[in-house]
Amino acid sequence: MRNLLVSSDAIAQAAGAEAIAQGGNAVDGVLAALLAGAAVCSPSALLGSAVITVAGLGVGAYAIDGRAKAPGLATARRPAPEDPPTRDAICAPGLVEGALTAHNRFGSLALARVARAAMEAIKEHSKDPNTKARLPVLEAIHRHGPRWLASLGLDQAIVEAAGTPVNGPITREDLAHGPAPIVELAIKGFGAHQALVFPAAPPQRFPPPEPPKTPVGVALAGDMHGVFASASWAIAKEACLLASDYALSGAALNNAPKKGVTRRAPGAKIAMPDVAAILRHDAKVWAAAAIAGEGALESARDELVARRMSAVTGKPIAAEPSAEPVRATTLWLVREAGDELRVVEESIAR
């Protein structure tokens, strides 16, 4: 198979496969899967976080940082309440701006066709009426681009639900989005082999607490041009309900502020597990891995990458397994002789 896409969600996989069948590249496929997967997995995922990675010959190796941002731009910090409500953990969304930036830089299909593939997969396969009520959101993304929130009145709904008028942290400045940052992937060396992963944030002197652990969905694609792409999206367990007609809610991915606890700076990116890695051997991209689930996903990814490197090189490569629990599914795309792509899938529970 010269083009292939696999995802942790069946509807996302159908959307991505349709985008690739229409002539899209690996990036088009994972973006269609991202939009469909986020729309069906949670009422708040489209207003949350995503990380998209791309690597291949003639492309380079990059990550598009669509993580959510800590709120509070252009507003004074109020005292932290003793028992903060869920709305105090709401974040400024980054998923859609990440998808738009990735499409502008690396996509080949028209954005309308990518979004249409996501919408058709939802219409055909989803039985949930609330999911189908989110279709106008996907329509607004390709029609209005960065102004999609305003076009549906969702920015007003977010401000009314968690903004300064109700003593919440969100301001209109938080919702004024531009292009997502594009950063080079970090390299983990294994002799002649390399694993390309999202770069870790620099350590802070007084770091805020880790954000709540959230499940993650993923999609992974490879195409005939030797390019691999992945998309990871956060699934918020809690959400702040909005007064809207689209069965959406604001993603509560951030820590609610508490007395005596360091806060994130307004506009700072909120940490999210990016559980995809792209493997390179002798300067050739030849495999990719992504993990969907919850728990110590990044440590499980590193352990499985080391296991695969050991199998390929014939030399044992140590990886420290995490003591934290993890429930996940690992997806592999492997390109070997004859330019063929194949899928390997395994589950982890410990």
C-alpha positions in Angstrom: 0.0 0.0 0.0 1.4 3.3 -1.0 -0.9 5.5 1.2 -2.1 4.4 4.6 -3.8 6.0 7.6 -4.7 4.5 11.0 -6.4 6.1 14.0 -7.5 5.2 17.5 -11.1 6.2 16.5 -13.0 4.4 13.7 -14.8 7.5 12.5 -11.5 9.5 12.4 -9.9 6.7 10.4 -12.7 6.7 7.9 -12.4 10.5 7.5 -8.6 10.4 7.0 -8.8 7.5 4.6 -11.4 9.4 2.5 -9.1 12.5 2.4 -6.2 10.4 1.2 -8.5 8.6 -1.4 -9.3 12.0 -2.8 -5.6 12.5 -3.6 -4.6 14.1 -0.3 -1.2 13.6 1.3 -0.4 12.3 4.7 -1.0 15.7 6.3 -4.5 16.0 4.7 -5.3 12.6 6.0 -4.4 13.3 9.6 -6.1 16.7 9.6 -9.4 15.1 8.4 -9.0 12.5 11.1 -8.2 15.1 13.7 -11.3 17.2 13.0 -13.6 14.1 12.9 -12.0 12.4 15.9 -12.1 15.6 18.0 -15.7 16.2 17.0 -16.9 12.7 18.0 -14.8 11.9 21.1 -15.8 14.7 23.4 -18.1 17.8 23.4 -15.0 19.9 24.3 -12.2 18.5 22.2 -12.6 20.9 19.3 -12.1 23.7 21.8 -9.0 22.0 23.2 -5.4 21.0 22.2 -3.7 19.2 19.4 -0.1 18.6 18.2 0.6 17.7 14.6 3.9 16.3 13.4 5.3 15.9 9.9 8.5 14.4 8.6 9.8 13.0 5.4 12.3 13.4 2.5 12.2 16.9 1.1 9.9 18.1 3.9 12.1 18.2 7.0 10.8 17.3 10.4 8.4 19.7 12.2 5.7 19.9 14.8 2.8 22.3 14.7 2.0 23.4 18.2 -1.8 23.6 18.6 -1.8 23.2 22.3 -4.3 25.2 24.4 -3.1 28.4 26.2 -3.4 29.5 29.8 -6.1 32.3 29.9 -6.0 35.7 31.5 -4.5 38.0 28.8 -5.4 41.7 29.3 -7.0 41.2 32.7 -5.9 41.6 36.3 -5.4 38.4 38.3 -8.1 38.0 40.9 -7.5 36.2 44.2 -7.8 32.4 43.8 -11.0 31.1 45.5 -10.8 28.3 48.1 -12.9 25.9 46.0 -12.5 27.1 42.4 -15.2 26.2 39.9 -14.6 24.2 36.8 -14.7 27.3 34.6 -11.5 28.5 36.3 -9.7 25.6 34.6 -10.9 26.6 31.1 -8.3 27.2 28.5 -8.0 29.2 25.2 -8.3 26.6 22.4 -5.5 25.9 20.0 -6.6 22.8 18.1 -8.2 24.6 15.1 -5.4 27.1 14.7 -2.9 24.2 14.7 -4.9 22.4 12.0 -5.2 25.6 9.9 -1.4 26.2 10.2 -0.6 22.6 9.3 -2.9 22.8 6.3 -1.4 26.1 5.0 2.1 24.8 5.3 1.9 21.2 4.3 -1.6 20.3 3.0 -2.3 19.6 -0.7 -6.1 19.3 -0.8 -8.4 22.3 -0.5 -9.4 22.8 3.2 -13.1 22.4 2.2 -12.4 18.9 0.9 -10.5 18.0 4.1 -13.4 19.2 6.3 -15.9 17.6 4.0 -14.2 14.2 4.5 -14.5 14.7 8.2 -18.2 15.7 8.0 -19.2 12.8 5.7 -17.5 10.3 8.0 -19.5 11.7 10.9 -22.8 11.6 9.0 -22.2 8.1 7.8 -20.9 6.4 11.0 -21.9 8.4 14.0 -25.1 7.5 15.9 -24.8 10.4 18.4 -27.1 13.3 17.5 -25.0 15.7 19.6 -22.0 14.8 17.4 -24.0 15.6 14.3 -25.0 18.9 15.8 -21.3 19.9 15.7 -21.2 19.7 11.9 -21.8 23.5 11.6 -18.5 23.9 13.5 -16.6 21.9 10.9 -18.3 23.9 8.2 -17.3 27.2 9.8 -13.7 26.1 10.0 -13.1 25.9 6.3 -15.5 28.8 5.4 -14.2 31.3 7.9 -10.7 30.1 8.9 -9.2 31.8 12.0 -12.6 33.6 12.5 -14.5 30.4 12.9 -15.2 31.1 16.6 -16.7 34.5 15.9 -18.7 33.3 12.9 -20.7 31.0 15.1 -20.9 33.2 18.2 -18.8 30.7 20.1 -16.3 33.3 21.3 -19.2 35.3 22.9 -20.6 32.1 24.4 -17.1 31.3 26.0 -16.8 34.8 27.4 -20.3 34.6 28.8 -19.7 31.2 30.4 -16.1 31.7 31.7 -15.2 35.3 31.1 -14.6 38.3 33.2 -18.3 39.3 33.4 -18.8 36.2 35.6 -15.4 36.4 37.3 -13.9 33.8 35.0 -10.4 33.9 33.5 -11.1 34.1 29.8 -10.9 37.4 27.9 -11.6 38.3 24.3 -7.8 38.7 23.8 -7.4 35.0 24.7 -9.7 34.1 21.8 -7.9 36.2 19.1 -5.9 33.5 17.4 -3.1 33.7 14.8 -1.0 31.0 13.2 0.2 28.2 15.5 4.0 27.9 16.1 5.9 25.5 13.8 8.9 24.0 15.6 11.6 21.5 14.6 11.2 18.0 16.1 13.6 17.0 18.8 15.9 14.1 18.0 16.5 11.1 20.3 19.5 9.1 19.0 19.7 5.3 18.8 23.0 4.8 16.9 22.2 5.1 13.2 18.5 5.3 14.1 16.7 8.4 15.4 13.3 9.0 16.9 11.8 12.5 16.1 9.5 13.7 18.9 7.9 17.0 20.0 10.6 19.0 21.9 10.2 19.2 25.7 9.6 22.6 27.3 12.6 24.2 29.0 12.6 23.7 32.8 11.2 26.6 34.9 12.5 27.8 38.2 9.1 27.8 39.8 7.0 25.5 37.6 3.3 25.4 37.9 1.7 22.0 38.8 1.3 19.5 36.0 -2.1 19.9 34.3 -4.7 17.2 34.9 -4.1 13.9 33.1 -6.2 13.7 30.0 -6.9 10.9 27.5 -5.4 11.4 24.1 -6.6 10.3 20.6 -4.3 9.9 17.6 -4.1 9.5 13.9 -1.1 8.4 11.9 -0.5 8.5 8.1 2.1 7.7 5.5 2.0 8.5 1.8 3.6 7.6 -1.5 6.1 10.5 -1.2 7.7 9.0 1.9 6.1 11.5 4.3 4.7 10.5 7.7 2.3 12.7 9.7 0.6 12.3 13.0 -2.1 14.3 15.0 -2.7 14.0 18.7 -5.7 15.6 20.4 -6.6 15.9 24.1 -10.0 14.7 25.4 -11.2 16.8 28.3 -12.8 14.8 31.1 -14.5 17.9 32.5 -16.0 20.7 30.6 -17.6 24.1 31.1 -21.0 24.2 29.4 -21.6 27.0 26.9 -24.9 28.6 25.9 -24.6 27.5 22.2 -26.6 25.4 19.7 -23.6 23.2 18.7 -23.4 20.7 21.6 -20.0 22.2 22.5 -18.3 23.2 25.7 -15.1 24.9 26.8 -12.3 22.5 27.5 -11.3 22.4 31.1 -7.7 21.2 30.6 -5.9 23.7 32.9 -5.3 23.7 36.6 -7.8 25.8 38.4 -5.9 28.5 40.4 -5.5 27.9 44.1 -4.0 29.9 46.9 -0.2 29.4 47.3 0.2 27.5 44.0 2.2 28.9 41.1 0.1 30.0 38.1 0.9 29.7 34.4 1.6 33.0 32.7 -1.3 34.2 30.6 -0.9 32.9 27.0 1.5 30.2 28.0 1.1 26.9 26.3 -0.5 24.2 28.5 1.4 20.9 28.6 -0.1 18.0 26.7 1.3 14.5 26.1 2.4 14.3 22.5 2.5 10.5 22.0 3.7 10.3 18.4 7.3 9.6 17.2 8.6 9.3 13.7 11.6 7.0 13.2 14.5 7.8 10.8 17.3 5.5 9.7 20.2 6.6 7.6 18.4 9.9 6.9 15.4 8.0 5.6 12.0 8.2 7.4 11.0 4.5 7.6 8.4 4.1 10.5 6.2 6.1 12.8 4.4 5.3 16.1 1.5 6.9 17.9 -0.2 5.9 21.2 -3.8 6.6 22.1 -5.2 6.2 25.6 -4.6 7.5 29.1 -1.8 7.4 31.7 1.9 7.5 31.2 1.7 7.7 27.4 5.0 9.4 26.7 6.9 6.9 28.7 5.1 4.0 27.1 5.9 5.5 23.7 9.6 5.7 24.5 9.6 2.1 25.8 8.0 0.8 22.6 10.2 2.8 20.3 13.3 1.4 22.1 11.8 -2.1 21.8 11.4 -1.7 18.1 14.8 -0.2 17.6 16.3 -3.2 19.5 14.4 -5.6 17.1 15.7 -3.7 14.0 19.3 -3.2 15.1 19.7 -6.5 17.0 21.2 -4.6 19.9 19.4 -4.3 23.2 18.3 -0.6 23.9 17.2 0.2 27.4 14.2 2.3 28.2 13.1 3.0 31.7 9.4 1.9 32.1 7.2 4.2 34.1 5.7 3.1 37.3 2.6 5.1 36.5 -0.4 3.2 35.1 -1.2 3.3 31.4 -4.1 2.0 29.3 -3.4 2.5 25.6 -3.2 1.3 22.1 0.0 1.6 20.1 -0.3 2.2 16.3 2.7 1.7 14.0 3.2 2.4 10.3 6.2 0.7 8.9 7.6 1.3 5.4 10.0 -1.5 4.4 11.3 -3.0 1.2 9.3 -2.3 -2.0 8.0 1.0 -0.7 5.1 -0.8 1.1 3.4 0.4 4.2 2.0 -1.9 6.8 0.2 -1.4 10.1 1.2 -3.0 13.4 -1.2 -2.5 16.4 -0.7 -3.6 20.0 -2.4 -2.8 23.3 -0.8 -1.8 26.6 -2.4 -2.2 30.1 -0.4 -2.1 33.3 
